[in-house]
């Protein structure tokens, strides 16, 4: 059986189940490898299922764009860098932090 490999693709799988994958920076789209558009403040990260789009610290991914994380008073950027948490003695209420 002939395996047709698209541009920016390469042979993968095993000799019993041959397949193809896309090069870094491309994703499978039907029978093609489509270039992943990287938004401003974004980058590619190797995920367990291929290339994953991520945003730099202080930004979060929303609909393939990186938007700034708005941090309210009495809050700080979480360890993950894509959301915020309330400081001690404060609890989250909607989009703000209020005293307990």
C-alpha positions in Angstrom: 0.0 0.0 0.0 1.3 3.4 -1.0 1.2 6.0 1.7 0.9 9.6 0.4 2.8 12.0 2.6 1.9 15.7 2.3 4.3 18.6 2.2 5.7 19.2 5.7 4.8 15.6 6.7 6.9 12.6 7.5 6.4 8.8 7.8 5.6 7.7 11.3 3.9 4.7 13.0 5.2 1.2 12.7 5.8 -1.2 9.8 2.5 -2.9 10.7 0.5 0.4 11.0 2.3 2.9 8.9 1.1 6.5 9.1 2.3 10.0 8.8 2.7 13.0 11.1 3.4 16.7 10.5 6.6 18.6 11.2 6.9 20.9 14.2 4.8 24.0 13.5 2.2 22.2 11.4 -0.9 20.2 12.3 -2.8 17.5 10.5 -5.8 18.9 8.6 -7.5 16.1 6.7 -4.8 14.9 4.2 -2.5 18.0 4.6 -0.2 19.6 7.1 -1.4 23.2 7.8 0.9 25.8 9.3 0.1 26.7 12.9 -0.4 30.5 13.2 1.4 31.7 16.3 -0.2 34.8 17.8 1.7 37.7 19.4 2.8 36.7 22.9 2.5 33.0 21.9 4.8 30.1 21.2 4.7 26.4 20.4 5.1 23.8 23.1 5.6 20.1 22.7 2.5 18.5 24.0 1.7 14.8 24.5 -0.5 15.0 21.4 1.9 17.1 19.1 2.4 20.8 19.0 0.5 22.8 21.5 0.0 26.5 21.3 0.8 28.4 24.6 1.0 32.0 25.7 3.9 33.7 27.6 3.4 34.3 31.3 0.7 36.9 32.0 -1.3 36.0 28.9 -4.0 33.4 28.3 -5.1 31.6 25.1 -8.6 32.6 23.9 -9.8 31.6 20.4 -6.2 31.2 19.1 -5.0 34.6 20.4 -3.1 35.5 23.6 -4.9 38.0 25.7 -3.5 39.8 28.8 -4.6 38.4 32.2 -6.3 41.3 34.0 -5.4 41.1 37.7 -7.7 42.9 40.1 -6.7 44.6 43.4 -5.6 42.2 46.1 -4.7 39.5 43.6 -1.6 38.1 41.9 -0.7 36.1 38.9 -1.0 32.3 39.6 2.0 29.9 39.3 0.7 28.8 35.9 0.9 32.4 34.7 -2.4 32.3 32.8 -4.9 33.2 35.6 -5.0 35.1 38.9 -5.5 34.2 42.6 -6.6 36.2 45.5 -4.1 37.2 48.2 -4.5 35.8 51.8 -7.5 37.0 53.7 -9.4 37.6 50.4 -11.7 35.4 48.4 -12.8 35.5 44.8 -16.1 37.1 44.0 -16.7 37.4 40.3 -13.8 39.3 38.8 -12.5 40.7 42.1 -11.1 39.8 45.5 -13.0 40.7 48.7 -12.2 40.4 52.3 -13.4 37.1 53.9 
